[in-house]
Structure formats: C-alpha cells, structure tokens
Amino acid sequence: MQDTGLNNQRVRQLNRQTLLRLVWRHKRLSKSQFAQYTGLSIPAVSNILEELVADGRLSHSSENLSSRGLNSGSYQIPPEGNFILCMNVTPTSIESQLCDAQLSASGEFERRAISAPTPQALLAEIEAIWLQNVKRWPGKKLDLALGIHGQVDPTTGVSQTMPQAPWRDKVEIKYLLEEKLGVTVRLDNDCVMLALAEKWQNPGNREDFCVINVDYGIGSSFVINGQIYRGNLYGSGQIGHTIVNPDGAICDCGRYGCLETVASLSALKKQARIWLKSSPTPQQQDPETLSSLQLINAWHAGDERVMRWVEESANAVGLSLYNFLNILNINQIWFYGRSCGFGESWLAAIKQRIGFNPFDHNDGLTRHATQINFGKLSRAQQVMGIGYLFAEAALESEG
C-alpha cells in the first residue's frame, strides 16, 4: 500500500508539472484545453488546477476561452509575479527584452553597443540597463536572465571564458549582480538561450533537436528528450572546436584547425583581410574596417573569391555536423547567427555536405524525416529564450 501511495503521489507531481509546462508554453488555457492536451478527464484536471491555484502556482481568470458559451474561465501564471529582464551579453553589445511574469514581452527589444575593457565595466553596463528598466516600471521587481557569450557554469553563475573579451579571468556574474542589485540572476551560454527559445516558442519542434549558431564563432546546443543537454562540465555543444584540419590555424582554445578557424565569420573576415593586404592591385576596401555585412554583400554580388571561401566554410560546417549529429541521431537542426545572411545557397551547401542520416530513408514521408532549416524566431524571441531558465526552475521545484 505504501508503494501505491508513493506512485500516486509521483503521478500527481508529474501531472502538475505537465499542466504548468502547458501554461508556460501557451500562456492561458481553459480546463477543456488542458484535458485536450493531456488526455486527462475534466474532473482530474479540475482537481489539479484547484491545487495549483491554492499553492499560488496558477491564477484563475473569468475570461472565457471557449466559443461554445461554457464559461469555466482560464488559467495562467500569476501576473503579479516578478518581471524578468532578458539579456544577451557580449563585451561589445548587450541585447535586452523585458518580460512580464508570464514571459510575455513588455516594451521594446533593444540593442546597445558597449565598450567593456574589464569585467567590472561589463557588469556596470548590465546594471545600467537594469536600472533603466526599473525606472520605466516603478514598483516592479526585475529579475535578470542572462545569455552569456562563451563557456558558462549555470549552477555557480560563473563566466568561465569569454572569447571576445580582453580579459581571461573567470567572472562571478551571478554572485556579483545579486549582491549589488538584490534580485535573482540566472544565466547560461548564449547557444542555450537559442535552444530554450526554440523549445518553448516553436510548437513545431521535436523532443530531440539542435540549434547551430554560426557567427563570430560557432556554437551549438542540444535538446534531448525535451531537455537541454549541458554535460557534466557544461561544455556540451562545442561543435566549433571539433578539429577539421589538424595542420590548420591556431584557435583561441589553444588547439589547431578547429571548425571556428575555418568557417566562422571571424575566420572568413581574417581570410579576406589577408587577401586584401596581399593583393597586387589596390583595393577600394580597407582591410582593417571590413565588416561581416560587407562580406555577406560580396557573396550575394557574386565575388568569386568570397564565394569560394564561403562555400569551403559551408562544406566544413556540413562535414562536422554529419559526424556530430549522426552520433546523437538528431535530425532536426535550426541555424542562427549572422552567417545565415549568406542565404539559401549557403544552407544548401551545408545540407549537401551533411548528406543524409543513414537511419532516414530520405523519402520525406516519416514524421521524423531530417529537417535542416534557418531558425524563424525573431531576435527578440531569441533573447527571451534565456528567460525560460526561470520557467524551468519553477518546473523543477515541482519534482
């Protein structure tokens, strides 16, 4: 009898988590919608919802979501909770989107160019943006969710390495900001931010998928069985540091020939700058001011050299992905980052190099057929993804 009781308790916990997960995803649901999504009976749903409301996990509204005239109201995350200020943080820019307690956008998405020569300067920039939003919303407590460039320990809140930064020391971002601001701070890697954004805001995702961010560097994040996979040392997704050429250029990680040294935007710009400097004929473009946008425009204009460099980089990405993803048997891939500006022909080159999953007959008829596409979430939605660290923490507390 004791085992049965424990089993029943566990089932109830799982049902509570399921209902809360649905509310975080859909924002507002009626009893009949909960029953439809879960397969539970209306009486069973009603009992669980009553518990969640009594515990303060959900609130009930008289707003009717049914067109049939049956008004049982709707349920949502309590709107009076703390707001969450979501940020994507690098040493050169901070993007921010404020969200309410239900993780719906409040106000406008913003991007601010910054100069942060020291960790203290970076923390001051984060604080300044937080204070700016606090003034806009007097009386509201604003917690912080930060997507941090580089390797991050989400448990301790320490930035381990930040490749674009002029410093190499670890930074205790969570501790320092919580001490200074008196709010809760959650943080993770910027690729985890993208994976969370896809997981919670794209209903077309599978239980297993990955996001690839091809930008200054190359990063990735995996969702396996519906959960972010981080690894014991929080280093999962380091696809940019798979070696594609053992005799290649040295990487920031200290090894030679990593994918980032061949296929990232920084690698492509370096290749273009070297050519511009060594060209026997004068060039209009100053090698030192070459931008990513100029490189992308040259690709679309049909510049033969740029087209060759970019195609080679796409081939390298595709080959790395073929090896990487077949090991995990993940066959839904979303691409993000400024390199997506190279467009469909760039993506087609990657797809061709990936070839096919040997377990996918490539007939397009199965619901698990391989999908490789550009991510479709807006930049604001991408940055909001990091806010779902709070939603996932709330769900874990139900376990």
Secondary structure as GFF3:
##gff-version 3
##sequence-region A 1 399
A	DSSP	alpha_helix	2	26	.	.	.	ID=ss1
A	DSSP	alpha_helix	31	38	.	.	.	ID=ss2
A	DSSP	alpha_helix	42	54	.	.	.	ID=ss3
A	DSSP	beta_strand	59	61	.	.	.	ID=ss4
A	DSSP	beta_strand	74	76	.	.	.	ID=ss5
A	DSSP	beta_strand	83	89	.	.	.	ID=ss6
A	DSSP	beta_strand	93	99	.	.	.	ID=ss7
A	DSSP	beta_strand	110	113	.	.	.	ID=ss8
A	DSSP	alpha_helix	119	136	.	.	.	ID=ss9
A	DSSP	beta_strand	142	148	.	.	.	ID=ss10
A	DSSP	beta_strand	151	153	.	.	.	ID=ss11
A	DSSP	beta_strand	158	161	.	.	.	ID=ss12
A	DSSP	alpha_helix	173	181	.	.	.	ID=ss13
A	DSSP	beta_strand	185	189	.	.	.	ID=ss14
A	DSSP	alpha_helix	190	201	.	.	.	ID=ss15
A	DSSP	beta_strand	209	214	.	.	.	ID=ss16
A	DSSP	beta_strand	218	224	.	.	.	ID=ss17
A	DSSP	beta_strand	227	229	.	.	.	ID=ss18
A	DSSP	three_ten_helix	239	241	.	.	.	ID=ss19
A	DSSP	alpha_helix	260	263	.	.	.	ID=ss20
A	DSSP	alpha_helix	265	278	.	.	.	ID=ss21
A	DSSP	three_ten_helix	287	289	.	.	.	ID=ss22
A	DSSP	alpha_helix	292	300	.	.	.	ID=ss23
A	DSSP	alpha_helix	304	328	.	.	.	ID=ss24
A	DSSP	beta_strand	332	336	.	.	.	ID=ss25
A	DSSP	three_ten_helix	338	342	.	.	.	ID=ss26
A	DSSP	alpha_helix	344	354	.	.	.	ID=ss27
A	DSSP	beta_strand	371	374	.	.	.	ID=ss28
A	DSSP	alpha_helix	379	384	.	.	.	ID=ss29
A	DSSP	three_ten_helix	385	387	.	.	.	ID=ss30
A	DSSP	alpha_helix	388	396	.	.	.	ID=ss31
###
